[in-house]
Amino acid sequence: MEQTNLIYNLDITPKSTWLTVTAAPSIRNSFVYVQELGDFYCQKDYFTRRKNLPSYLIKLTLSGQGTLEYNNSTYSVKPGTLFWIDCMKPQHYYTSSLADHWHILWVHFYGPTAHSYYESFMEQNAGSPLIFSSNPTKCSDILEKLIRIYGTHSNSLQDDIYASSLLTQLMVNCIRTALDRKVSIRQQEDYYLSIQNYIDENYHENLNLDLLAQQFSINKFYLQKQFKKKLGLSPNEYLTRIRLEKAKTLLRTTNDTVTQIAQEVGYTASYFDNVFKKYESVTPHIYRQRWYDSEIEA
């Protein structure tokens, strides 16, 4: 095993807590166990740069802001977020230049089952070590309980077993948060798919952003922003695309007048002319004639 590489600057205030732990051998051989943990009030020059340490680290940000460099990515670590990293990999974390402090609860741990939990977390969290906890109090409660257990420096086997159960709760909570996030993203995608389908089915009606917002009980500005984020088009741009696709089909396959087709796709005749020319560079009449001529030549 390569030697641990560690450079750090422990720029923390005196009210910070840093505890090292020696768990019982029977615990270390069978369960996850605490190696060290703390409650750090980091100042602006705090940092750690490390690799090749057989350990996993979970840090929860309570206030201020930190930065994590890990797996060739840089993450902004804000209040309510935590990160979970494998300390064998190169890592660099420090107080953000955007903040004057970084208050964190943290625990280093290891054990036979730790790797499997970590791999599950990374898989569910799309490969990111960082996650925003919907219930940071639950995570902070677990970390504070661990600090209380080992704060007396007279821990017993029973304490190590209890600490192991708390670590397992913490890891499971991280994995469940990642799973909940995946479900939320999937539900959001389904939600905007419903709006897309609604436009597909009702393109000929007098649709607008206000009507869609009312129909789906959502703020119209949020709807506009998220719809474009998901589809690359605003609701109005998507509606225009659908209407023009329907109109071109009707121009090519029916004898309906241009006025009739305009009404069938939800436009007035004059506005239809302007929109069609804007996107197709020709009027509906010329588009139809070109299509008709090409069919004769074919």
C-alpha positions in Angstrom: 0.0 0.0 0.0 1.3 3.5 -0.9 2.2 5.8 1.9 -0.4 8.3 3.0 0.2 11.7 1.5 -1.0 14.5 3.7 -0.6 18.3 3.8 -3.0 20.4 5.9 -3.4 23.7 7.8 -5.6 23.3 10.9 -6.9 26.9 11.0 -9.7 26.3 13.5 -11.0 28.2 16.5 -10.4 27.0 20.1 -14.0 25.9 20.5 -13.5 23.2 17.8 -13.5 19.5 18.8 -11.2 16.9 17.4 -11.4 13.3 18.7 -9.3 10.3 17.7 -10.8 6.8 18.4 -9.4 3.3 18.8 -12.4 0.9 18.4 -12.2 -2.6 19.8 -10.6 -5.2 17.4 -13.8 -7.3 17.3 -15.6 -4.2 15.9 -12.9 -3.3 13.4 -12.9 -6.8 12.0 -16.6 -7.0 11.4 -18.4 -3.6 11.4 -17.9 0.0 10.3 -16.1 1.9 13.0 -15.1 5.5 13.8 -11.4 6.5 13.3 -11.7 10.1 14.2 -14.3 12.8 14.2 -14.9 16.4 15.1 -16.8 19.7 15.2 -14.6 22.2 13.4 -15.1 26.0 13.3 -12.7 26.5 10.4 -11.2 29.9 9.6 -10.2 31.2 6.2 -6.9 29.4 5.9 -8.1 25.9 6.8 -7.4 23.2 4.2 -6.5 19.5 3.8 -4.8 17.9 0.8 -4.5 14.1 1.0 -4.5 10.7 -0.7 -3.9 7.0 0.1 -5.6 7.0 3.5 -7.6 3.9 4.2 -10.7 5.8 5.4 -14.0 7.2 4.3 -15.0 10.8 5.3 -18.4 12.4 5.7 -18.5 16.1 6.3 -21.7 18.1 6.9 -21.6 21.9 6.5 -23.6 23.8 9.1 -22.6 27.3 8.1 -20.1 29.2 6.0 -18.9 27.6 2.9 -16.2 25.2 1.8 -14.8 23.9 -1.5 -14.0 20.2 -2.3 -11.8 19.1 -5.1 -12.3 15.4 -5.8 -12.4 13.0 -8.8 -11.3 15.8 -11.1 -14.2 18.0 -10.2 -14.7 21.0 -7.9 -17.7 21.3 -5.6 -19.1 24.3 -3.7 -20.0 23.0 -0.2 -22.8 25.1 1.3 -24.9 24.9 4.5 -27.1 21.8 4.5 -24.8 19.9 2.1 -22.6 17.0 2.9 -19.9 15.1 1.0 -18.8 11.5 1.3 -15.4 10.6 -0.1 -13.0 7.7 -0.3 -9.8 9.1 1.2 -7.6 6.7 -0.8 -8.4 9.0 -3.7 -6.7 12.4 -4.0 -8.8 15.1 -2.3 -8.4 18.7 -1.4 -11.0 20.6 0.7 -10.7 24.1 2.2 -12.6 27.1 3.4 -14.1 28.8 0.4 -12.7 32.2 -0.7 -16.3 33.4 -0.8 -16.6 32.9 3.0 -14.8 33.9 6.2 -15.5 30.6 7.9 -16.7 27.0 7.5 -18.4 25.2 10.3 -18.5 21.4 9.8 -19.3 18.2 11.6 -17.3 15.3 10.3 -16.3 11.7 10.8 -13.6 9.5 9.4 -14.6 5.8 9.4 -13.7 2.4 8.0 -14.6 -1.2 8.2 -15.5 -4.3 6.0 -18.9 -3.0 4.9 -18.0 0.7 4.4 -16.9 0.3 0.7 -20.2 -1.3 -0.3 -22.2 1.5 1.3 -20.0 4.1 -0.4 -20.3 2.5 -3.8 -24.1 2.3 -3.4 -24.2 6.0 -2.5 -22.0 7.0 -5.5 -24.2 4.9 -7.9 -27.4 6.5 -6.6 -25.9 10.0 -6.6 -24.8 9.9 -10.2 -21.1 9.7 -9.3 -21.1 12.9 -7.2 -19.7 12.9 -3.6 -21.9 15.9 -2.7 -25.5 15.9 -1.8 -28.0 18.4 -0.3 -29.7 16.8 2.7 -33.4 17.5 2.9 -33.1 16.8 6.7 -29.6 18.0 7.8 -30.7 18.0 11.4 -31.0 14.2 11.2 -27.4 14.0 10.0 -26.1 16.5 12.5 -27.9 14.7 15.4 -26.0 11.4 14.4 -22.7 13.2 14.2 -23.3 15.0 17.5 -24.2 11.7 19.2 -20.9 10.2 18.0 -19.0 13.1 19.4 -20.7 12.6 22.8 -20.0 8.9 22.8 -16.3 9.4 22.3 -15.9 12.7 24.1 -15.3 11.0 27.4 -12.3 9.0 26.1 -13.6 6.0 28.1 -15.6 4.2 25.5 -16.5 0.6 25.9 -17.4 -2.2 23.5 -21.0 -1.3 23.8 -20.2 2.3 22.8 -18.3 1.0 19.7 -21.3 -1.1 18.8 -23.7 1.8 19.2 -21.4 4.0 17.2 -21.3 1.5 14.4 -25.1 1.5 14.3 -25.1 5.3 14.1 -22.5 5.2 11.3 -24.8 2.8 9.4 -27.7 5.1 9.9 -25.7 8.0 8.6 -24.6 6.1 5.5 -28.1 4.8 4.8 -29.5 8.3 5.2 -27.1 9.5 2.6 -28.1 6.7 0.2 -31.8 7.4 0.8 -31.3 11.1 0.1 -29.7 10.2 -3.2 -32.5 7.9 -4.0 -35.1 10.5 -3.1 -33.3 13.0 -5.4 -33.4 10.5 -8.3 -37.1 10.0 -7.8 -37.7 13.7 -7.6 -35.8 14.3 -10.9 -37.8 11.5 -12.5 -41.1 12.9 -11.3 -40.1 16.4 -12.6 -39.2 14.9 -16.0 -42.6 13.2 -16.0 -44.3 16.4 -15.0 -42.8 18.4 -17.9 -43.5 15.5 -20.3 -47.2 15.9 -19.3 -47.0 19.6 -20.2 -45.4 18.6 -23.5 -48.1 16.1 -24.2 -50.8 18.6 -23.4 -49.4 21.0 -26.0 -49.1 18.2 -28.5 -52.8 17.4 -28.0 -54.1 21.0 -27.8 -51.9 22.9 -30.2 -54.9 24.1 -32.1 -56.4 25.8 -29.1 -55.6 29.4 -27.9 -52.6 28.2 -25.7 -50.3 30.6 -23.9 -48.0 30.6 -20.9 -50.7 31.8 -18.5 -53.1 29.1 -19.5 -50.5 26.4 -19.1 -49.5 27.7 -15.7 -53.1 27.6 -14.6 -53.7 24.2 -16.1 -50.8 22.7 -14.2 -50.9 24.8 -11.1 -47.4 26.2 -11.4 -45.8 29.6 -11.5 -45.5 30.6 -15.1 -42.0 32.0 -14.8 -40.8 28.7 -13.2 -42.6 26.7 -15.8 -40.9 28.7 -18.6 -37.5 28.2 -17.1 -37.8 24.5 -16.3 -39.5 23.6 -19.5 -36.7 25.2 -21.5 -34.1 23.5 -19.3 -35.7 20.1 -20.0 -36.5 20.5 -23.7 -34.2 23.2 -24.9 -37.3 25.3 -26.1 -39.7 27.6 -24.2 -43.3 26.5 -24.1 -44.2 29.0 -26.8 -41.3 27.9 -29.0 -42.3 24.3 -28.7 -46.0 25.2 -29.5 -44.8 27.1 -32.6 -42.8 24.1 -33.7 -45.7 21.7 -33.3 -48.1 24.1 -35.1 -45.7 24.5 -38.1 -45.1 20.8 -38.4 -48.9 20.2 -38.5 -49.3 23.0 -40.9 -46.7 21.7 -43.3 -48.3 18.3 -43.3 -51.7 19.8 -44.1 -50.2 22.0 -46.9 -48.6 18.9 -48.5 -51.4 16.4 -48.1 -54.8 18.3 -48.2 -56.6 20.8 -50.5 -57.6 22.9 -47.5 -57.0 26.7 -48.1 -54.2 28.4 -46.3 -56.8 30.2 -44.2 -58.4 27.0 -43.1 -55.1 25.4 -42.3 -54.1 28.5 -40.2 -57.3 28.1 -38.2 -56.8 24.3 -37.8 -53.4 24.9 -36.2 -54.5 27.7 -34.0 -53.5 30.8 -35.9 -55.3 33.7 -37.7 -54.5 33.8 -41.4 -52.3 36.9 -41.3 -50.3 35.9 -38.3 -49.9 32.4 -39.7 -48.3 33.9 -42.9 -45.8 35.9 -40.8 -44.8 33.1 -38.5 -44.5 30.6 -41.4 -42.3 32.9 -43.4 -40.1 33.7 -40.3 -39.3 30.0 -39.8 -39.4 28.6 -43.4 -38.3 31.8 -45.3 -41.2 31.4 -47.7 -45.0 31.9 -47.4 -47.3 29.0 -47.0 -48.5 29.4 -50.6 -45.0 29.2 -52.0 -44.1 26.3 -49.7 -47.2 24.3 -51.0 -46.4 25.2 -54.6 -42.8 24.0 -54.2 -43.9 20.8 -52.7 -46.5 20.3 -55.4 -43.9 21.0 -58.1 -41.5 18.6 -56.6 -44.1 15.9 -56.5 -44.9 16.4 -60.2 -41.2 16.2 -61.1 -40.8 13.0 -59.1 
